[in-house]
Amino acid sequence: MNQKIAIMTDTNSGIMAEEAQKLGVFVVPMPFVVDGEEGFEGVSLDADRFYERQRAGANIVTSRPSIVDLGERWHELLGTYDDIIYIPMSSGLSGSCETACTLSRHFEGRVHVVDNQRISVMQRESAIDALRWVEAGLSAQEVCDRLHATKFDASIYIMVDTMAYLHKSGRITPAAAAIGSVLKIRPVLQIQGEKLDAFSVAKSTKAAKRTMLKALARDVDERFGGVGNVHLYVAHTDRDDDAQSLAQDMRDQFGSDDVFVDRLPLSIACHVGPGALGVGCAKIQD
């Protein structure tokens, strides 16, 4: 008899409650504190309001889901399901994964927390892969093993519109931020699994896009064996028109219509600010 397994992730995947219901996964809303007031992504804090407050200079910090609330959700689900596979955002970007791992030890092996070391569209991809594997009849342990084995089969590059938010979050020094603003340098960051790291700099938005697409093309060909083996992605912070335009550029360049467009999660937006634009790919899993 097959296990009845629930797949759960958090809103850092970009999956909000309505889409989660359609997909058949469960989602934990991530908390933020905006000028001392707590809000939950996709519940009491939507992206438009977030960016409005961010541009106005609000003090915004990320937070972890309440361990009590998370435990209650797991208890409720385990009344219907045999096991839960929980895919939180990368441990390299937040302590929420460690919190969930600690909590899971109190559930007698029925809650499996997978440090898939992904975020945004890549974390979404992992949740959908997990759901597909469960539907194919794999056990909870087999699904977890696959998620661990494939966690680095993805790549993201992000162009930042301003260095101000990187400075505010402590990612770069005040001097670097000042020089970058004067020279109008566009930093390009990368997420190759664990962390948000520097990749390159460009002198214009057009040059930054070229840098990202060149890096992505190299990953597609050298790491993943060609465009037929990957899903392609565009992600952004409050830059939908440019994101749609970039997605069309990618369709033309790669000769593939498999380009999914979504916004970056607010946890990343805290660091990169509005106006960021990213590209990525994830290997198609069997």
VODRENVEX-582242 format. One line per 8 residues: their letters; for each residue x, y, z of N, C-alpha, C, O. Coordinates in steps of 0.1 Angstrom, whole numbers. Layout:
BEGIN
a	X,Y,Z,X,Y,Z,X,Y,Z,X,Y,Z; ...
This chain:
BEGIN
mnqkiaim	8,-12,0,0,0,0,9,12,0,18,14,8; 6,22,-10,14,34,-11,12,43,1,1,44,6; 22,50,5,21,61,15,13,72,10,13,75,-2; 5,78,19,-2,91,15,7,102,20,8,104,32; 13,109,10,24,119,13,19,133,9,15,135,-2; 21,142,19,18,157,16,31,164,12,41,161,19; 31,172,2,42,180,-2,39,194,3,29,200,0; 49,200,11,47,213,16,60,221,13,71,216,14
tdtnsgim	58,234,10,69,243,8,65,257,14,55,257,21; 73,267,12,70,280,17,68,290,6,71,287,-5; 64,302,9,61,312,-1,73,318,-8,72,325,-18; 85,314,-3,97,318,-10,98,311,-23,106,315,-32; 90,301,-25,90,294,-38,82,302,-48,82,298,-60; 75,312,-44,66,320,-53,52,314,-54,43,320,-60; 50,302,-47,37,296,-47,29,302,-36,32,301,-24; 18,308,-40,9,314,-30,-3,304,-28,-4,294,-35
aeeaqklg	-12,308,-19,-23,298,-15,-31,294,-26,-34,282,-27; -35,303,-35,-44,299,-46,-38,289,-56,-44,279,-59; -25,292,-59,-18,282,-68,-15,269,-61,-16,258,-67; -12,270,-48,-9,258,-41,-21,248,-41,-19,236,-42; -33,254,-40,-45,246,-40,-47,239,-53,-50,227,-54; -44,246,-64,-45,241,-78,-34,230,-80,-37,220,-86; -22,232,-75,-12,222,-77,-13,210,-68,-9,199,-72; -19,212,-57,-21,200,-47,-9,200,-37,-6,189,-32
vfvvpmpf	-3,211,-35,8,212,-25,3,221,-14,-7,228,-15; 10,221,-3,7,230,9,18,240,10,29,237,8; 14,252,14,24,263,15,23,271,28,13,273,33; 35,274,33,36,282,46,39,296,42,50,299,36; 31,306,46,34,320,43,46,325,52,46,323,64; 55,331,45,67,336,52,64,350,59,58,359,52; 69,352,71,66,364,78,77,375,75,89,372,73; 73,387,76,81,399,74,77,409,85,66,410,89
vvdgeegf	87,417,89,84,428,99,87,441,91,98,444,88; 76,449,89,77,461,82,74,473,92,63,475,96; 85,481,95,84,491,105,77,486,118,69,493,123; 82,475,122,78,469,135,65,461,134,61,456,144; 58,461,123,45,454,121,47,441,113,53,441,102; 43,429,119,45,417,112,34,415,101,22,418,103; 38,410,90,29,406,79,34,393,73,45,389,74; 24,386,66,27,373,60,25,374,45,15,378,40
egvsldad	36,370,38,35,370,23,24,362,18,21,350,22; 16,368,9,5,361,3,-8,361,12,-18,356,7; -7,366,24,-18,367,33,-22,381,36,-32,386,32; -13,388,44,-16,402,48,-5,411,42,-6,423,44; 4,406,33,14,414,27,16,409,13,21,399,10; 11,418,3,12,414,-11,24,421,-17,29,431,-10; 28,417,-28,41,423,-34,40,438,-37,49,445,-34; 28,442,-43,27,456,-46,28,465,-34,35,475,-34
rfyerqra	22,461,-23,23,469,-10,37,468,-5,42,478,1; 43,457,-6,57,455,-1,66,465,-8,74,472,-1; 66,465,-21,75,474,-29,72,489,-26,81,497,-26; 59,492,-24,55,506,-21,62,510,-8,67,521,-7; 61,501,2,67,505,15,82,505,14,89,513,20; 88,496,6,102,495,5,108,508,-2,118,514,3; 101,512,-12,106,525,-19,104,537,-10,112,546,-11; 94,536,-1,92,548,8,102,548,20,102,557,28
ganivtsr	111,537,20,122,537,30,118,530,43,125,531,53; 108,521,42,104,514,54,115,504,59,123,500,51; 116,502,72,125,492,77,119,479,76,109,475,83; 125,470,67,119,457,65,129,446,68,140,447,63; 125,437,76,134,425,79,126,413,77,114,412,79; 133,402,73,127,389,72,126,382,86,133,386,95; 117,373,87,115,365,99,113,350,96,111,347,84; 113,342,106,110,328,104,96,325,108,90,331,116
psivdlge	90,314,101,77,310,105,77,306,120,87,301,125; 66,309,127,65,305,141,66,290,142,59,283,135; 74,285,151,76,271,153,63,265,158,60,253,156; 55,273,166,42,268,171,32,266,159,26,256,158; 31,276,151,22,276,139,26,264,130,17,257,125; 39,263,127,44,252,118,40,239,124,36,230,117; 43,237,137,40,224,143,25,221,143,21,210,140; 16,231,145,2,229,144,-2,225,130,-11,216,128
rwhellgt	4,231,120,0,227,106,4,213,103,-3,206,96; 16,209,108,20,195,106,11,185,113,7,175,107; 7,188,125,-2,180,133,-15,178,125,-20,167,124; -20,189,120,-33,189,112,-31,180,100,-40,172,97; -21,182,92,-19,174,80,-17,159,83,-21,150,75; -10,156,94,-8,142,97,-20,135,102,-20,122,104; -31,142,104,-44,135,106,-50,129,94,-58,121,94; -44,134,82,-49,129,69,-38,122,61,-41,112,54
yddiiyip	-26,126,63,-15,120,55,-6,111,64,-5,114,76; 1,102,58,11,93,65,24,101,68,30,99,79; 28,109,58,41,116,59,40,130,53,31,132,45; 49,139,57,50,152,51,64,154,46,74,151,53; 66,159,34,79,163,29,78,178,28,70,184,20; 87,185,36,87,199,37,99,204,30,110,201,34; 97,213,20,108,219,12,109,234,15,103,242,8; 117,238,25,118,252,28,129,259,20,135,252,12
mssglsgs	130,272,21,140,279,13,154,274,18,156,269,29; 164,276,10,178,272,12,183,276,26,181,287,31; 190,266,33,196,269,46,207,280,45,210,286,55; 212,282,33,222,292,31,217,306,30,225,316,31; 204,307,30,197,320,29,189,324,41,185,335,43; 186,314,49,177,316,61,179,305,71,183,294,68; 176,309,84,176,299,94,163,291,96,162,282,104; 153,294,87,140,287,88,142,272,86,134,264,91
cetactls	151,268,77,153,254,74,158,247,87,153,236,90; 167,253,94,173,247,106,162,246,117,161,236,124; 153,256,118,142,256,127,133,244,124,129,237,133; 130,242,111,121,232,107,127,218,110,120,209,114; 140,216,108,147,204,110,146,200,125,143,189,129; 148,210,134,147,208,148,133,203,152,132,194,160; 123,210,147,109,207,150,105,193,145,98,186,152; 110,189,134,106,177,128,110,165,136,104,154,135
rhfegrvh	120,166,145,125,155,153,114,151,163,115,140,169; 104,159,165,93,156,175,81,149,168,71,148,174; 83,145,155,72,140,148,74,125,144,68,120,134; 83,118,151,85,104,150,88,99,135,83,89,131; 96,107,128,100,103,115,89,105,104,91,101,93; 78,112,107,68,113,97,69,127,90,62,129,80; 77,136,95,80,148,87,94,149,83,104,148,90; 96,150,70,109,150,63,112,164,58,106,168,49
vvdnqris	122,170,64,126,184,60,138,182,50,148,177,54; 136,187,38,146,186,28,153,199,26,147,209,21; 166,200,29,174,212,26,178,211,11,189,207,8; 168,215,3,170,214,-12,179,225,-17,183,225,-29; 183,235,-8,192,246,-11,187,254,-24,196,258,-32; 174,256,-24,169,264,-35,159,275,-30,156,275,-18; 156,284,-39,147,295,-36,140,299,-49,145,296,-60; 129,306,-48,122,312,-59,117,301,-69,113,291,-64
vmqresai	119,304,-82,113,294,-92,120,281,-91,114,271,-95; 132,280,-86,139,267,-85,133,259,-73,131,247,-74; 129,266,-62,123,259,-51,109,254,-56,104,243,-52; 102,262,-64,89,258,-69,91,246,-78,83,236,-77; 101,246,-86,104,234,-94,106,221,-86,100,211,-89; 113,222,-74,115,211,-66,102,206,-60,100,194,-59; 93,215,-56,80,211,-50,72,204,-61,65,194,-57; 72,208,-73,64,202,-84,71,188,-87,63,179,-90
dalrwvea	84,187,-87,90,174,-89,86,165,-79,83,153,-81; 87,169,-66,83,160,-55,69,155,-56,66,144,-54; 60,164,-60,46,160,-61,45,150,-72,37,140,-71; 52,152,-83,51,142,-94,57,129,-90,51,118,-94; 68,129,-83,74,116,-78,64,109,-69,63,96,-69; 58,116,-60,48,110,-51,37,103,-59,33,92,-56; 32,111,-69,21,105,-77,25,93,-85,17,85,-88; 38,92,-88,44,81,-95,46,68,-86,49,58,-90
glsaqevc	43,70,-72,44,59,-63,57,58,-55,59,48,-48; 66,68,-56,78,68,-48,75,70,-33,65,77,-30; 83,64,-24,81,66,-10,86,79,-6,93,86,-14; 83,83,6,88,96,11,103,97,11,109,107,8; 110,86,15,124,86,16,130,86,2,140,93,0; 124,79,-8,129,80,-22,128,94,-27,137,99,-34; 117,101,-24,115,114,-29,126,124,-23,132,132,-30; 128,122,-10,138,130,-3,152,128,-9,159,137,-11
drlhatkf	155,115,-12,168,112,-18,170,119,-31,180,124,-34; 159,119,-39,160,125,-52,162,140,-51,169,146,-59; 154,146,-42,156,161,-40,170,164,-35,175,175,-40; 176,156,-27,190,159,-23,199,157,-34,209,165,-36; 197,146,-42,206,143,-53,206,154,-64,216,155,-71; 195,160,-66,193,170,-77,193,184,-73,191,193,-81; 197,187,-61,195,201,-55,204,211,-63,200,223,-63; 215,207,-68,224,217,-75,222,217,-90,229,223,-98
dasiyimv	211,210,-95,208,210,-109,200,222,-113,190,221,-120; 205,234,-109,197,247,-112,207,258,-111,218,257,-105; 203,269,-117,212,281,-117,204,294,-119,194,294,-126; 207,304,-111,200,317,-112,211,328,-113,221,328,-106; 208,338,-122,216,351,-122,206,362,-121,196,363,-127; 210,372,-113,201,384,-110,209,397,-112,220,399,-107; 202,406,-120,207,419,-122,200,429,-112,188,429,-111; 208,437,-105,203,446,-95,202,460,-100,212,465,-106
dtmaylhk	191,467,-99,189,480,-104,197,491,-96,201,501,-102; 199,488,-83,206,498,-75,213,490,-64,209,479,-60; 224,495,-59,232,489,-48,227,493,-35,231,488,-25; 217,502,-34,213,508,-21,208,497,-12,211,497,0; 200,487,-17,194,477,-8,204,466,-4,203,461,7; 214,464,-13,225,455,-9,233,461,2,237,454,12; 235,474,2,242,481,12,233,481,25,239,478,36; 221,483,24,212,484,36,211,470,43,211,470,55
sgritpaa	212,459,35,211,446,41,225,441,45,226,430,50; 235,449,43,249,445,48,256,436,38,266,430,42; 251,435,26,258,426,16,270,433,10,279,426,5; 270,446,9,282,453,4,285,465,13,277,469,21; 297,471,12,302,482,21,296,495,16,292,496,4; 295,505,25,290,518,20,298,524,9,293,530,0; 312,522,9,320,527,-1,317,521,-15,316,528,-25; 315,508,-15,312,501,-27,299,506,-33,297,507,-45
aaigsvlk	289,508,-24,276,512,-28,277,526,-34,270,529,-44; 285,535,-28,286,549,-33,293,549,-46,289,556,-55; 304,541,-48,311,541,-61,302,535,-72,301,540,-83; 294,525,-68,285,518,-78,274,528,-82,271,528,-94; 269,536,-73,259,546,-76,264,557,-86,258,561,-95; 276,562,-83,282,572,-91,285,567,-105,282,574,-115; 291,555,-106,294,550,-119,283,543,-126,284,538,-137; 271,542,-119,259,535,-124,262,521,-128,258,516,-139
irpvlqiq	270,514,-120,273,500,-122,261,491,-119,254,494,-109; 259,481,-127,248,472,-124,254,459,-119,260,451,-127; 253,456,-107,258,443,-102,250,431,-107,238,432,-109; 257,420,-110,250,408,-114,254,397,-103,265,395,-101; 243,392,-97,245,382,-86,242,368,-91,236,367,-102; 245,358,-83,242,345,-87,237,337,-75,241,340,-64; 228,327,-78,225,317,-67,228,304,-74,220,299,-83; 238,297,-69,241,284,-74,239,274,-62,249,267,-58
gekldafs	227,274,-57,224,265,-46,223,272,-33,212,277,-29; 234,274,-26,233,278,-12,231,293,-9,223,296,-1; 238,302,-16,238,316,-12,236,325,-24,238,321,-35; 233,338,-20,233,349,-30,247,355,-30,251,361,-20; 254,353,-41,268,358,-42,270,367,-54,262,367,-63; 281,375,-53,285,383,-65,289,374,-76,295,364,-74; 286,379,-88,291,372,-100,299,381,-109,310,377,-114; 293,393,-113,300,402,-122,294,416,-120,285,418,-112
vakstkaa	299,425,-127,293,439,-128,292,443,-142,300,438,-151; 283,452,-145,281,457,-159,279,472,-158,275,477,-148; 282,478,-169,281,493,-170,267,498,-174,264,510,-174; 258,489,-178,245,493,-182,235,481,-180,239,470,-179; 222,484,-181,212,474,-180,214,464,-192,213,452,-190; 216,470,-204,217,461,-215,229,452,-214,228,440,-217; 240,457,-209,252,449,-207,250,438,-196,255,427,-197; 243,442,-186,240,432,-175,231,420,-180,233,409,-177
krtmlkal	221,424,-189,213,413,-195,222,404,-203,220,392,-203; 231,410,-211,240,401,-219,248,392,-211,250,381,-214; 253,398,-200,262,390,-191,254,378,-185,259,367,-185; 241,380,-181,233,370,-175,230,359,-185,231,347,-183; 226,363,-198,222,354,-208,234,345,-212,233,334,-215; 246,352,-213,258,344,-217,262,334,-206,265,323,-209; 261,338,-193,263,328,-182,253,317,-182,257,305,-180; 241,320,-185,230,310,-185,232,301,-196,231,288,-195
ardvderf	236,306,-208,238,297,-220,249,287,-217,249,276,-221; 260,292,-210,271,284,-207,267,272,-198,271,261,-200; 259,276,-188,254,265,-179,245,255,-186,246,243,-184; 236,260,-194,227,251,-202,235,241,-210,232,229,-210; 245,246,-217,253,237,-226,263,229,-218,264,217,-221; 270,235,-209,281,227,-203,277,219,-191,283,208,-188; 268,224,-183,263,217,-171,252,207,-173,251,197,-167; 243,211,-182,230,204,-184,228,197,-198,218,191,-200
ggvgnvhl	238,199,-207,238,191,-219,228,197,-230,224,189,-239; 224,209,-229,216,215,-239,202,219,-234,197,215,-224; 196,228,-242,183,234,-238,172,224,-237,162,226,-230; 173,213,-244,163,202,-243,162,195,-230,153,188,-227; 172,198,-221,173,192,-208,169,201,-197,170,197,-185; 164,213,-200,162,222,-189,148,230,-191,143,230,-202; 143,235,-180,133,245,-180,140,258,-178,149,259,-171; 135,268,-185,141,282,-184,131,291,-176,119,289,-176
yvahtdrd	137,301,-169,130,310,-161,134,324,-162,146,327,-165; 125,333,-159,128,347,-157,121,351,-144,109,347,-142; 128,358,-135,122,362,-122,126,377,-120,136,382,-125; 117,384,-113,119,399,-112,113,404,-99,106,397,-92; 117,416,-95,111,423,-84,104,436,-90,111,446,-93; 91,435,-92,83,447,-96,88,452,-110,89,464,-111; 90,443,-119,95,447,-132,89,438,-143,96,432,-151; 76,436,-142,70,426,-150,71,428,-165,74,419,-173
ddaqslaq	70,441,-170,71,443,-185,85,439,-190,86,433,-200; 95,444,-183,109,440,-187,111,425,-186,118,419,-194; 105,419,-176,106,404,-174,100,397,-186,106,387,-191; 88,402,-190,82,395,-202,90,397,-215,91,388,-223; 96,409,-216,104,412,-228,117,403,-228,121,398,-238; 123,402,-216,135,393,-214,131,378,-217,139,371,-223; 120,374,-213,115,360,-216,114,358,-231,118,347,-235; 109,368,-238,109,366,-253,123,366,-259,125,358,-268
dmrdqfgs	132,374,-254,146,373,-258,151,359,-256,159,354,-265; 148,353,-245,153,340,-242,147,329,-251,154,320,-256; 134,331,-254,128,322,-263,134,322,-277,137,312,-283; 138,334,-281,144,336,-294,159,330,-294,163,323,-303; 166,333,-283,180,329,-282,181,314,-281,190,308,-287; 173,308,-272,174,294,-269,165,285,-278,167,273,-279; 156,291,-286,148,284,-295,138,275,-287,135,263,-291; 133,280,-275,125,272,-267,113,281,-262,116,292,-258
ddvfvdrl	101,275,-261,90,282,-256,88,279,-241,79,285,-234; 97,271,-235,96,267,-221,103,277,-213,114,274,-207; 97,289,-211,102,300,-203,91,304,-193,81,309,-197; 93,302,-180,83,305,-170,87,318,-164,99,320,-160; 78,328,-162,81,341,-156,74,342,-143,62,339,-142; 81,346,-133,75,348,-119,83,359,-112,93,363,-117; 77,364,-101,85,374,-93,94,367,-83,91,355,-79; 105,373,-80,114,368,-70,106,369,-56,98,378,-54
plsiachv	109,360,-47,103,361,-34,107,374,-26,117,379,-29; 98,378,-17,101,390,-10,113,389,-1,119,399,2; 117,377,3,129,375,11,141,379,3,151,384,9; 141,377,-10,152,381,-19,151,396,-22,160,404,-22; 138,401,-24,136,415,-26,141,424,-15,144,435,-18; 141,419,-3,146,426,8,161,431,6,165,441,10; 168,422,-1,182,424,-3,185,431,-16,194,440,-17; 177,429,-27,180,434,-40,172,446,-44,175,453,-53
gpgalgvg	161,448,-37,152,459,-39,143,458,-51,144,448,-59; 135,468,-54,126,467,-66,135,469,-78,146,475,-78; 130,464,-90,137,466,-102,148,456,-106,155,457,-116; 149,445,-98,158,434,-101,152,425,-111,140,424,-113; 161,419,-119,157,411,-130,166,399,-131,179,400,-130; 161,387,-131,169,375,-131,165,365,-142,154,365,-147; 175,356,-145,172,345,-154,177,332,-147,186,333,-138; 172,321,-152,177,308,-145,173,296,-154,165,297,-163
cakiqd	177,285,-149,173,272,-155,174,261,-145,181,262,-135; 166,251,-147,166,239,-138,166,227,-147,158,226,-157; 174,217,-144,174,205,-152,161,197,-150,155,196,-139; 156,193,-162,143,185,-161,146,171,-155,155,164,-160; 139,168,-145,141,155,-138,132,144,-143,120,147,-147; 136,132,-143,128,120,-147,117,118,-137,109,109,-139
